[in-house]
Amino acid sequence: MRVYVPATWPMLRSLVKHGLLDPIGGTAFALTPRLREAYTSGDDEELEYAALNEAARASLRLLSVEFGLGEDSTPARRVVVAADLDDVTLRPDLDDGAVRITGPVPLEKVAAVHVDHEEAEYAVRQAAAAVDAADMGDMDAEFHIGEAEDHALAWYDPSEVAFLVELR
């Protein structure tokens, strides 16, 4: 199953250095039956994109924690790692596309990495600061999330990730 793992730049660095991505709490997102039911239309590609977007929002939550701990050297970029895994458990108690994966994701299972461009950093930093309030229904905070989501994530082949990390 294709899963989308929310991550941050330090997690991406660790993937390059150790060949493993350690997802926080084993949480990832995928095209689940519940996600399919949540949409009245859309083909598999569109619904996979919805799962990717859920992971991108979860990446904002991870960034909000890092920034809250004073990790200001972390680039304000959403990171989502797409991987093909077999051991995936549905999580109907969370978001529609939420799944749990067991253990770290080896680099050889990574299909692609999605990362914000540098010009998205201001909007992503604002969104990371507002994500908790947006989750609680604050419309002004949701506006900041929308500003970040207006920036499309760039796609990278796994063979390009080491170069990408080196550039930053």
GIRA-V538509 format. One record per pair of residues at least 6 apart in sequence whose ideal C-beta (glycine too) atoms are under 8 Angstrom apart, sorted by the first residue. I is the first residue (numbers start at 0). J is the second residue. D is the distance in whole Angstrom. If there is no record, write none. Layout:
I;J;D / I;J;D
This chain:
0;29;6 / 0;83;7 / 0;84;6 / 0;85;7 / 0;87;5 / 0;98;8 / 1;29;6 / 1;30;7 / 1;47;7 / 1;81;6 / 1;82;7 / 1;83;6 / 1;110;7 / 2;27;4 / 2;28;7 / 2;29;5 / 2;81;7 / 2;82;6 / 2;83;8 / 2;84;6 / 2;87;6 / 2;98;6 / 2;100;6 / 3;27;6 / 3;28;5 / 3;29;7 / 3;50;5 / 3;51;5 / 3;53;7 / 3;54;4 / 3;79;5 / 3;80;7 / 3;81;6 / 3;113;8 / 4;20;6 / 4;22;5 / 4;26;8 / 4;27;5 / 4;28;8 / 4;54;7 / 4;79;7 / 4;80;4 / 4;81;8 / 4;82;6 / 4;100;7 / 4;104;6 / 5;22;8 / 5;23;7 / 5;26;7 / 5;27;7 / 5;28;7 / 5;54;5 / 5;55;7 / 5;56;8 / 5;57;4 / 5;58;4 / 5;60;7 / 5;61;6 / 5;77;8 / 5;78;8 / 5;79;6 / 6;14;8 / 6;20;7 / 6;22;8 / 6;58;6 / 6;61;7 / 6;78;4 / 6;79;7 / 6;80;5 / 7;58;7 / 7;61;5 / 7;62;6 / 7;65;6 / 7;73;6 / 7;78;6 / 8;73;5 / 8;74;5 / 8;76;6 / 8;78;6 / 8;164;8 / 8;167;7 / 9;65;7 / 9;70;8 / 9;73;6 / 10;20;6 / 10;21;7 / 10;61;8 / 10;78;7 / 11;20;8 / 11;78;5 / 11;80;8 / 11;112;7 / 11;114;7 / 11;160;7 / 11;163;8 / 11;164;6 / 12;164;5 / 13;19;7 / 13;20;7 / 13;21;7 / 14;20;4 / 14;80;7 / 14;104;8 / 14;106;6 / 14;109;7 / 14;160;7 / 15;160;6 / 15;161;5 / 15;164;5 / 18;105;6 / 18;106;5 / 18;107;8 / 19;103;4 / 19;104;7 / 19;105;6 / 19;106;7 / 20;80;6 / 20;82;8 / 20;103;6 / 20;104;4 / 20;106;8 / 20;109;7 / 21;103;5 / 21;104;8 / 22;100;6 / 22;103;7 / 22;104;7 / 23;61;6 / 24;99;8 / 25;99;5 / 25;100;5 / 25;101;6 / 25;102;8 / 26;57;7 / 26;90;8 / 26;93;7 / 26;97;6 / 26;98;8 / 26;99;7 / 26;100;8 / 27;54;7 / 27;82;8 / 27;87;8 / 27;97;8 / 27;98;5 / 27;99;7 / 27;100;5 / 28;50;4 / 28;51;7 / 28;53;4 / 28;54;4 / 28;57;7 / 28;94;7 / 28;96;4 / 28;97;6 / 28;98;7 / 29;50;5 / 29;87;7 / 29;96;6 / 29;98;5 / 30;43;6 / 30;46;5 / 30;47;5 / 30;49;8 / 30;50;5 / 30;96;7 / 31;50;8 / 31;89;6 / 31;95;7 / 31;96;5 / 31;97;8 / 31;98;6 / 32;89;8 / 33;89;7 / 33;91;6 / 33;95;5 / 33;96;7 / 34;46;6 / 34;49;6 / 34;50;6 / 34;53;8 / 34;95;4 / 34;96;4 / 35;46;6 / 36;95;8 / 37;95;5 / 38;45;8 / 38;46;6 / 38;49;7 / 41;49;7 / 49;96;7 / 50;96;4 / 51;79;6 / 51;81;7 / 51;113;7 / 51;152;7 / 52;148;7 / 53;94;6 / 53;95;8 / 53;96;5 / 53;97;7 / 54;79;4 / 55;77;5 / 55;79;5 / 55;113;7 / 55;148;7 / 55;152;6 / 56;130;7 / 56;144;7 / 56;148;8 / 58;77;4 / 58;78;6 / 58;79;6 / 59;77;6 / 59;123;7 / 59;126;5 / 59;127;5 / 59;130;5 / 59;144;7 / 59;147;7 / 60;127;8 / 60;130;5 / 60;131;8 / 62;73;7 / 62;75;7 / 62;77;7 / 62;123;7 / 62;124;8 / 62;127;4 / 63;127;4 / 63;128;7 / 63;130;5 / 63;131;7 / 65;73;5 / 66;73;7 / 66;75;8 / 66;124;7 / 66;127;6 / 66;128;7 / 74;120;7 / 74;167;6 / 75;115;8 / 75;119;8 / 75;120;4 / 75;121;7 / 75;123;4 / 75;124;4 / 75;127;7 / 76;114;6 / 76;115;4 / 76;116;8 / 76;117;8 / 76;119;7 / 76;120;6 / 76;123;6 / 77;113;8 / 77;114;7 / 77;115;5 / 77;119;8 / 77;123;6 / 77;147;7 / 77;152;6 / 78;112;7 / 78;113;7 / 78;114;5 / 78;115;8 / 79;112;7 / 79;113;4 / 79;114;8 / 79;152;6 / 80;104;7 / 80;109;6 / 80;111;8 / 80;112;5 / 80;113;8 / 81;109;7 / 81;110;5 / 81;111;4 / 81;112;7 / 81;113;7 / 82;104;5 / 82;108;5 / 82;109;5 / 82;110;6 / 83;108;6 / 83;110;6 / 84;100;6 / 84;104;7 / 84;108;6 / 86;100;7 / 86;101;5 / 86;102;8 / 87;98;5 / 87;99;7 / 87;100;6 / 88;98;6 / 88;99;5 / 88;100;8 / 88;101;8 / 89;97;8 / 89;98;6 / 90;97;4 / 90;98;6 / 90;99;5 / 106;157;6 / 109;157;5 / 109;160;8 / 110;157;7 / 111;154;6 / 111;155;7 / 111;156;7 / 111;157;7 / 112;154;8 / 112;155;5 / 112;157;7 / 112;159;8 / 112;160;5 / 112;163;7 / 113;152;4 / 113;153;7 / 113;154;6 / 113;155;7 / 114;152;6 / 114;153;6 / 114;155;7 / 114;163;7 / 115;123;6 / 115;147;8 / 115;150;6 / 115;152;6 / 115;153;7 / 116;150;7 / 116;153;6 / 118;150;7 / 119;147;7 / 119;150;4 / 122;143;7 / 122;146;4 / 122;147;4 / 122;149;7 / 122;150;6 / 123;147;5 / 123;150;7 / 125;143;5 / 125;146;7 / 125;147;7 / 126;133;8 / 126;143;5 / 126;144;5 / 126;146;7 / 126;147;4 / 126;148;8 / 128;143;7 / 129;137;7 / 129;139;8 / 129;140;4 / 129;141;8 / 129;143;4 / 129;144;6 / 130;140;7 / 130;144;6 / 131;140;8 / 132;139;8 / 132;140;4 / 133;140;4 / 133;141;5 / 133;143;7 / 133;144;5 / 155;163;6
